[in-house]
Amino acid sequence: MKMDFPQRKIIHVDMDAFYASVEQMDDPNLKGKPIAVGGAEKRGVVAAASYEARKFGVRSAMSGFMAKRNCPELIFVPPRFPRYKEISLKIRNIFFDYTDLVEPLSLDEAYLDVTLNKKGNPSASLIAAEIRQRILEEVGLTASAGISINKFIAKVASDYNKPNGQKTVNPEEVLAFLEQLEIRKFYGVGKVTADKMYHLGIFTGNDLKSKSLEFLQMHFGKSGSYYYQVVRGIHNSPVKPNRIPKSVGAERTFNENLSSEIFMLERLEHIAIELEKRLKKSKISGKTITLKIKYSDFTLQTRSKTLPYYIAEKSLILETTKELLYQDRLNNSVRLLGISISNLNTDRNKPLEEKSLSVQLKFDL
């Protein structure tokens, strides 16, 4: 079947258990042991887990208490984000030896468009293997990679042979690959959406492909169009070297639940100070302030207000946040508060339409 959409050579590089691997690299005593980066205390959260810990069901975003219960031998290590950023920059510099079209998703993963690359190498698979080898030799860590014709498939493929492996999905293999793919492995399908799809009889890409666009839009709204396209191998989003942030935020989880607005305002002031620092460092301001409230029963609530002008100052952020806090009664005691600012002034510089590669290329990945 001929696929009538642009084809690129895209690599998704994903570091293996990045934070935990950095800790094991820097401290040989941790090698081969189950470790978790994060807090072990009652309110602590796991930021990352080594593969030794994952065997016991320890996962990121899991509470430290639950992680320790799953793995009594678990060693907790406090996060060192400056060190992770330092390593991430070294890895990114390796990417730039091959292409300037690098789109970081976080410190530990990025997309690379190597359709036209600095090495003149026609094989994206060989480039990915070379990059992974250089990361191992020059940094000391392993990475996995997915290679295909677009970002969506490359992202899915990078999970296939983890850790320290790679998978290529060639153009002629794309449709068959997506048809047999379990629906929970589709990038963008979380647990809630997967459960909903199961109830609708959608378990694989082939099941998803059998549903009409109207059916998917009826059950999943705007996301229905996305699912309809990606299962057909259509995902034309280009690799964007300079990703413009849509929002900037800061938040805090508390050791003890808060039930008094007075104590909350005190915490919100510290959060607003941190947010102001981030905004000024990036030279960004915004119009929409959002207050995030996570209650002790883990339910989440957001309250937003859009101003007629751009702000970045702590005093104005806090003034609006205070108004949002008192906007309605709290449902319960609070374990987390966060403030974010969106509708940024960077939006004014966006082009009216994203331009993408429109020429169809034939090649071997």
C-alpha positions as CSV (number, residue, x, y, z in Angstrom):
1,M,0.0,0.0,0.0
2,K,1.4,3.4,-1.0
3,M,1.5,5.9,1.9
4,D,0.8,9.4,0.7
5,F,2.5,11.5,3.3
6,P,6.0,12.9,3.9
7,Q,8.8,10.5,4.8
8,R,11.7,11.6,6.9
9,K,14.5,9.8,8.7
10,I,13.8,10.3,12.4
11,I,15.7,9.0,15.3
12,H,14.3,9.0,18.9
13,V,17.1,8.6,21.4
14,D,16.1,7.7,25.0
15,M,18.6,7.3,27.7
16,D,18.2,4.1,29.8
17,A,17.1,4.9,33.4
18,F,18.9,8.2,33.1
19,Y,19.0,9.7,36.6
20,A,19.6,6.3,38.2
21,S,22.2,5.3,35.7
22,V,24.1,8.6,36.3
23,E,24.1,7.9,40.1
24,Q,25.4,4.3,39.5
25,M,28.1,5.6,37.2
26,D,29.3,8.2,39.7
27,D,29.2,5.9,42.7
28,P,30.5,2.4,41.8
29,N,29.0,1.1,45.1
30,L,25.5,1.5,43.6
31,K,26.2,-0.5,40.5
32,G,24.0,-3.6,40.1
33,K,21.8,-2.6,43.1
34,P,18.2,-1.5,43.2
35,I,18.2,2.3,43.6
36,A,15.6,5.0,43.4
37,V,16.3,8.7,42.8
38,G,13.9,10.6,45.0
39,G,12.6,10.8,48.6
40,A,12.3,7.8,50.9
41,E,10.2,9.6,53.4
42,K,6.5,9.2,53.7
43,R,5.7,12.0,51.2
44,G,8.7,11.3,49.0
45,V,8.2,10.4,45.3
46,V,10.4,8.3,43.0
47,A,11.8,10.4,40.2
48,A,13.6,7.5,38.5
49,A,14.4,3.8,39.3
50,S,17.3,1.6,38.2
51,Y,16.5,-1.5,36.2
52,E,17.4,-3.6,39.2
53,A,14.6,-1.8,41.1
54,R,12.1,-2.0,38.3
55,K,12.2,-5.8,38.6
56,F,10.4,-5.3,41.9
57,G,7.8,-3.0,40.4
58,V,9.4,0.3,41.4
59,R,8.4,3.0,39.0
60,S,8.8,6.7,38.6
61,A,6.0,8.8,40.2
62,M,5.5,6.0,42.8
63,S,5.5,7.1,46.5
64,G,8.7,6.4,48.3
65,F,6.7,4.4,50.9
66,M,5.2,2.1,48.2
67,A,8.6,1.7,46.5
68,K,10.3,0.6,49.7
69,R,7.4,-1.8,50.4
70,N,7.9,-3.4,47.0
71,C,11.6,-3.6,47.3
72,P,12.9,-3.6,51.0
73,E,16.5,-3.5,49.7
74,L,15.9,-0.3,47.7
75,I,18.5,2.4,48.1
76,F,17.2,6.0,47.9
77,V,19.5,8.6,46.4
78,P,18.7,12.3,46.4
79,P,18.4,13.9,42.9
80,R,21.3,16.0,41.6
81,F,19.7,17.9,38.7
82,P,22.8,20.1,37.9
83,R,24.7,16.9,37.3
84,Y,22.0,15.4,35.1
85,K,21.9,18.6,33.1
86,E,25.7,18.6,32.7
87,I,25.6,15.0,31.3
88,S,22.6,15.8,29.1
89,L,24.5,18.7,27.5
90,K,27.4,16.3,26.7
91,I,25.0,13.9,25.0
92,R,23.2,16.8,23.1
93,N,26.6,17.9,21.7
94,I,27.1,14.4,20.3
95,F,23.7,14.8,18.5
96,F,24.8,18.1,17.0
97,D,27.7,16.4,15.3
98,Y,25.1,14.7,13.1
99,T,22.3,17.2,12.7
100,D,21.2,20.6,13.8
101,L,17.6,19.4,13.8
102,V,17.5,18.2,17.4
103,E,14.3,18.5,19.5
104,P,14.9,17.7,23.2
105,L,11.9,16.4,25.0
106,S,13.6,16.3,28.4
107,L,17.1,15.9,29.8
108,D,17.1,12.2,28.8
109,E,15.4,12.0,25.4
110,A,15.3,13.8,22.0
111,Y,14.3,13.6,18.4
112,L,16.8,13.9,15.6
113,D,16.0,14.5,12.0
114,V,18.8,12.9,10.0
115,T,17.1,13.0,6.6
116,L,20.0,15.3,5.5
117,N,22.8,14.9,8.0
118,K,26.3,16.3,8.5
119,K,27.9,12.9,8.0
120,G,26.3,12.3,4.6
121,N,25.3,8.9,5.9
122,P,22.2,7.6,4.1
123,S,21.4,5.1,6.9
124,A,19.5,6.4,9.9
125,S,20.0,3.0,11.6
126,L,23.8,3.2,11.3
127,I,23.7,6.8,12.6
128,A,21.7,5.7,15.6
129,A,24.1,2.9,16.3
130,E,27.1,5.2,16.0
131,I,25.5,7.8,18.3
132,R,24.7,5.2,21.0
133,Q,28.3,3.9,20.8
134,R,29.7,7.4,21.2
135,I,27.4,8.0,24.2
136,L,28.7,4.8,25.8
137,E,32.4,5.6,25.1
138,E,32.4,9.4,25.8
139,V,29.8,9.6,28.6
140,G,29.7,6.1,30.1
141,L,25.9,5.5,29.8
142,T,23.7,3.4,27.5
143,A,20.9,4.7,25.3
144,S,18.2,3.1,23.3
145,A,16.8,4.4,20.0
146,G,13.9,4.1,17.6
147,I,14.2,4.9,13.9
148,S,11.4,5.5,11.5
149,I,9.7,7.9,9.1
150,N,8.1,10.1,11.8
151,K,8.4,11.1,15.4
152,F,5.4,9.0,16.6
153,I,6.8,5.7,15.3
154,A,10.4,6.5,16.3
155,K,9.2,7.2,19.8
156,V,7.2,3.9,20.1
157,A,10.1,2.0,18.5
158,S,12.7,3.3,21.0
159,D,10.9,1.3,23.8
160,Y,11.1,-2.0,21.9
161,N,14.7,-3.2,22.7
162,K,15.4,-1.3,25.9
163,P,17.8,-1.2,27.6
164,N,20.8,-0.6,25.3
165,G,19.1,-1.5,22.0
166,Q,17.4,0.0,19.0
167,K,14.6,-0.8,16.6
168,T,14.1,0.4,13.0
169,V,10.7,0.5,11.4
170,N,11.3,0.8,7.6
171,P,8.7,2.6,5.4
172,E,7.3,-0.6,4.0
173,E,6.9,-2.0,7.5
174,V,5.1,0.9,9.1
175,L,1.5,-0.2,8.5
176,A,2.0,-3.8,9.7
177,F,4.0,-2.6,12.7
178,L,1.2,-0.3,13.8
179,E,-1.6,-2.9,13.2
180,Q,0.0,-5.4,15.5
181,L,1.0,-2.8,18.2
182,E,-0.8,-3.1,21.6
183,I,-2.9,-0.1,22.1
184,R,-1.3,0.8,25.4
185,K,2.0,1.2,23.6
186,F,0.7,3.9,21.4
187,Y,2.4,7.2,22.4
188,G,-0.3,9.5,23.8
189,V,-2.6,6.7,25.0
190,G,-2.4,6.7,28.8
191,K,-4.0,4.2,31.2
192,V,-7.4,6.0,31.4
193,T,-7.7,6.2,27.6
194,A,-6.4,2.6,27.2
195,D,-9.1,1.3,29.6
196,K,-11.7,3.3,27.6
197,M,-10.5,1.7,24.4
198,Y,-10.6,-1.8,25.9
199,H,-14.3,-1.2,26.7
200,L,-14.8,-0.2,23.1
201,G,-13.1,-3.4,21.9
202,I,-9.9,-1.7,20.8
203,F,-6.9,-3.7,21.9
204,T,-4.5,-3.4,19.0
205,G,-3.6,-0.9,16.2
206,N,-5.6,-3.1,13.9
207,D,-8.7,-2.7,16.1
208,L,-8.2,1.0,16.2
209,K,-7.8,1.2,12.4
210,S,-11.1,-0.6,12.0
211,K,-13.0,2.3,13.6
212,S,-14.2,5.3,11.6
213,L,-13.1,8.8,12.1
214,E,-16.6,9.7,13.2
215,F,-16.6,6.9,15.8
216,L,-13.2,8.0,17.3
217,Q,-14.2,11.7,17.4
218,M,-17.5,10.8,19.1
219,H,-15.7,8.9,21.9
220,F,-12.4,10.8,22.1
221,G,-13.1,14.3,20.8
222,K,-10.2,16.0,19.1
223,S,-7.9,13.2,20.1
224,G,-10.0,10.9,17.9
225,S,-8.5,12.6,14.8
226,Y,-5.0,12.0,16.2
227,Y,-5.6,8.3,16.8
228,Y,-7.2,7.9,13.3
229,Q,-4.1,9.4,11.6
230,V,-1.2,7.9,13.6
231,V,-2.5,4.3,13.3
232,R,-2.3,4.9,9.5
233,G,1.3,6.1,9.9
234,I,0.4,9.8,9.4
235,H,2.2,12.1,11.8
236,N,3.7,15.1,10.0
237,S,5.0,17.1,12.9
238,P,8.6,18.2,12.1
239,V,11.5,18.0,14.5
240,K,11.6,21.5,16.1
241,P,15.0,22.5,17.2
242,N,13.7,25.5,19.3
243,R,10.7,24.3,21.1
244,I,8.7,27.3,22.4
245,P,7.3,26.6,25.9
246,K,3.6,26.9,26.2
247,S,3.7,27.5,29.9
248,V,6.1,28.0,32.8
249,G,5.4,26.7,36.3
250,A,6.6,25.8,39.8
251,E,5.0,23.6,42.4
252,R,5.6,22.1,45.9
253,T,4.5,18.9,47.7
254,F,4.2,19.4,51.4
255,N,5.4,17.1,54.2
256,E,2.1,17.7,56.0
257,N,-1.3,18.4,54.5
258,L,-2.4,22.0,54.7
259,S,-5.9,23.0,55.7
260,S,-5.5,26.7,56.4
261,E,-5.4,29.3,53.5
262,I,-3.0,31.4,55.6
263,F,-0.4,28.6,55.5
264,M,-1.1,28.1,51.8
265,L,-0.5,31.7,51.0
266,E,2.9,31.5,52.7
267,R,3.8,28.5,50.5
268,L,2.4,30.2,47.4
269,E,4.6,33.2,48.0
270,H,7.7,31.0,47.8
271,I,6.4,29.3,44.7
272,A,5.7,32.7,43.1
273,I,9.3,33.7,43.8
274,E,10.6,30.6,42.1
275,L,8.2,31.2,39.1
276,E,9.4,34.8,38.8
277,K,13.0,33.6,38.7
278,R,12.2,31.1,35.9
279,L,10.3,33.7,33.9
280,K,13.0,36.3,34.1
281,K,15.8,33.9,33.3
282,S,13.9,32.9,30.1
283,K,12.8,36.5,29.5
284,I,9.2,35.4,29.3
285,S,5.9,36.8,30.6
286,G,2.3,35.6,30.3
287,K,-1.3,36.5,30.7
288,T,-3.0,33.4,32.1
289,I,-2.3,32.4,35.7
290,T,-3.3,28.8,36.8
291,L,-3.4,27.6,40.4
292,K,-3.0,23.9,40.7
293,I,-4.3,22.2,43.9
294,K,-3.8,18.5,44.7
295,Y,-5.9,17.4,47.7
296,S,-5.0,14.8,50.3
297,D,-7.2,12.3,48.5
298,F,-5.1,12.9,45.3
299,T,-7.9,14.6,43.4
300,L,-6.6,17.5,41.3
301,Q,-8.2,20.9,40.7
302,T,-7.1,23.9,38.6
303,R,-8.3,27.4,38.7
304,S,-7.3,30.0,36.0
305,K,-7.6,33.7,35.2
306,T,-6.5,35.5,32.1
307,L,-5.3,39.1,32.5
308,P,-5.4,41.8,29.8
309,Y,-1.7,42.3,30.1
310,Y,1.6,40.3,30.3
311,I,3.1,39.8,33.8
312,A,6.3,38.2,35.2
313,E,6.6,39.9,38.6
314,K,6.1,37.9,41.8
315,S,3.7,40.5,43.3
316,L,1.3,40.4,40.4
317,I,1.5,36.6,40.1
318,L,0.7,36.3,43.8
319,E,-2.1,38.8,43.7
320,T,-3.9,36.8,41.0
321,T,-3.1,33.5,42.7
322,K,-4.6,34.7,46.0
323,E,-7.7,35.6,44.1
324,L,-7.9,32.1,42.6
325,L,-7.3,30.5,46.0
326,Y,-10.3,32.3,47.5
327,Q,-12.4,31.9,44.4
328,D,-14.1,28.8,45.8
329,R,-14.0,26.6,49.0
330,L,-11.4,23.9,49.2
331,N,-12.6,20.4,48.9
332,N,-10.2,18.9,51.4
333,S,-6.8,19.4,53.0
334,V,-4.1,20.1,50.4
335,R,-0.9,18.1,49.8
336,L,0.4,20.1,46.7
337,L,0.2,23.6,45.3
338,G,1.5,24.9,42.0
339,I,1.4,28.1,39.9
340,S,1.9,28.2,36.2
341,I,1.7,31.0,33.7
342,S,0.6,30.5,30.0
343,N,-0.6,32.5,27.1
344,L,3.0,33.6,26.8
345,N,4.5,36.6,24.9
346,T,6.4,34.0,22.9
347,D,3.1,33.1,21.2
348,R,3.2,36.5,19.4
349,N,6.3,35.4,17.4
350,K,4.8,32.1,16.2
351,P,4.4,31.7,12.5
352,L,0.8,31.4,11.3
353,E,1.4,27.9,10.0
354,E,4.1,25.3,10.7
355,K,5.9,24.5,7.5
356,S,6.9,20.9,7.0
357,L,8.9,18.8,4.6
358,S,6.5,18.3,1.6
359,V,8.7,16.3,-0.7
360,Q,8.3,12.5,-0.6
361,L,11.6,10.7,-0.2
362,K,12.5,7.1,-0.9
363,F,15.2,5.5,1.2
364,D,16.3,2.6,3.3
365,L,16.4,3.4,7.0
